[in-house]
Amino acid sequence: MSNRIITLTAAIFLATPTFAQDITSWVVNDSFENVTFSVESAILDKGLTIDSVSHVGEMLERTRVDIGSEITLYSEGIVYSFCSASVSRNVMEADIMNIAFCPYGIFVFSTPENPDETTVGHRIMPGDSMTPVNDMLDAIILDAVSE
């Protein structure tokens, strides 16, 4: 029994990330609706398919009272999830463990305090082998915010 506890404890310790993942973001002086339309268009213009749109802001607001919070975090907030066959193959051929980062996500949100500003960004994927993904995500966002 004690060996099993030690093994389980060791497995949990080994599974804990040893680094904090960075995030890059841009603040745009435009409405949430305009920015999300531009981001969605930029993703589709790259020939990519959006796998899912997670309505994180709605979910947090819908459950806010149920968990006892008085704080409204986002006026609106979503995450687009998608993948690129060519970029994914490239990074996974470089390191097969890069499967852990797919699908990729771009988040967009606005806050009650700054309703005329919209933030858009993505997690910075770690390691040199993930540079093509970071470049792709940056290019999509820059296309979207420069329109």
C-alpha positions in Angstrom: 0.0 0.0 0.0 2.7 2.5 0.9 4.6 1.8 -2.3 1.4 2.6 -4.3 1.1 6.0 -2.5 4.7 6.8 -3.1 4.4 5.9 -6.8 1.2 8.0 -7.2 2.8 10.9 -5.4 5.9 10.6 -7.7 3.6 10.5 -10.8 1.7 13.6 -9.7 5.0 15.4 -9.0 6.4 14.4 -12.4 3.2 15.6 -14.2 3.4 19.1 -12.7 4.6 21.7 -15.2 7.9 23.3 -14.4 7.4 26.5 -16.3 4.7 29.2 -16.6 3.5 29.6 -20.1 3.7 33.1 -21.5 0.9 35.0 -23.3 1.1 37.6 -26.0 -1.7 40.0 -26.6 -2.8 43.2 -28.4 -5.3 45.7 -27.2 -7.4 47.1 -30.0 -9.6 50.3 -29.7 -12.5 48.6 -31.4 -15.6 46.7 -30.5 -15.6 43.1 -29.5 -17.9 42.3 -32.4 -15.6 43.9 -35.0 -12.5 42.2 -33.5 -14.0 38.8 -33.4 -15.3 39.1 -36.9 -11.7 40.1 -38.0 -10.1 37.3 -36.1 -12.5 34.7 -37.5 -12.0 36.1 -41.0 -8.2 36.0 -40.6 -8.3 32.3 -39.5 -10.6 31.3 -42.4 -8.5 33.4 -44.9 -5.5 31.2 -44.0 -7.5 28.2 -45.2 -8.0 26.9 -41.6 -11.1 25.5 -40.1 -12.3 26.7 -36.7 -12.9 23.5 -34.6 -14.7 25.2 -31.8 -15.6 28.6 -30.3 -15.6 28.5 -26.5 -17.8 31.1 -25.0 -15.7 31.5 -21.8 -17.1 34.9 -20.8 -20.7 33.7 -21.1 -20.0 30.6 -19.1 -18.2 32.5 -16.3 -21.0 35.1 -16.1 -23.7 32.4 -16.2 -22.1 30.5 -13.3 -20.8 33.6 -11.3 -23.7 33.8 -8.8 -23.8 30.0 -8.4 -20.2 29.9 -7.1 -20.6 33.0 -5.0 -18.7 35.6 -7.0 -19.7 39.2 -7.4 -17.1 40.0 -10.0 -18.0 40.2 -13.7 -14.7 39.5 -15.5 -15.6 39.9 -19.1 -18.2 41.8 -21.0 -17.6 39.1 -23.7 -14.8 36.5 -24.0 -14.2 33.7 -26.4 -11.5 31.3 -27.5 -11.2 30.1 -31.1 -9.6 26.6 -31.4 -8.2 25.4 -34.6 -5.3 23.5 -36.2 -3.2 23.7 -39.3 -2.3 20.4 -41.0 0.9 21.8 -42.5 2.1 23.7 -39.5 1.1 20.9 -37.1 2.9 18.3 -39.2 6.0 20.5 -39.3 6.2 21.0 -35.6 5.3 17.4 -34.7 7.9 16.0 -37.1 10.4 18.2 -35.2 9.1 16.9 -31.9 6.4 14.3 -31.6 5.4 15.6 -28.2 4.2 18.8 -29.7 0.9 17.0 -30.1 0.2 18.3 -26.6 -0.3 21.8 -27.9 -2.8 21.1 -30.7 -5.4 22.5 -31.2 -4.1 26.1 -31.0 -6.2 28.9 -29.6 -6.7 32.6 -30.0 -8.6 34.5 -27.3 -10.6 37.7 -27.6 -12.2 39.6 -24.8 -13.5 42.9 -23.5 -14.1 44.0 -20.0 -16.9 46.0 -18.3 -14.2 48.6 -17.3 -13.0 49.2 -20.9 -15.9 48.3 -23.2 -14.3 50.1 -26.2 -11.1 48.1 -26.0 -10.8 44.5 -27.0 -7.9 42.3 -26.2 -6.8 39.5 -28.5 -3.9 37.1 -28.1 -2.6 33.6 -27.7 -0.4 31.5 -25.5 3.3 31.5 -26.6 4.1 27.9 -27.3 7.4 26.8 -25.7 10.5 25.6 -27.5 12.2 26.3 -30.8 10.2 23.6 -32.6 6.9 25.5 -31.9 8.2 28.7 -33.5 6.1 28.1 -36.7 2.9 27.9 -34.6 3.7 31.1 -32.7 4.5 32.8 -36.1 1.2 31.5 -37.5 -0.8 32.8 -34.5 0.9 36.2 -34.6 0.3 36.5 -38.3 -3.4 35.7 -37.9 -3.8 38.3 -35.1 -1.8 40.9 -36.9 -4.0 40.4 -40.0 -7.1 40.8 -37.9 -6.0 43.9 -35.9 -4.5 45.7 -38.9 -7.7 45.8 -40.9 
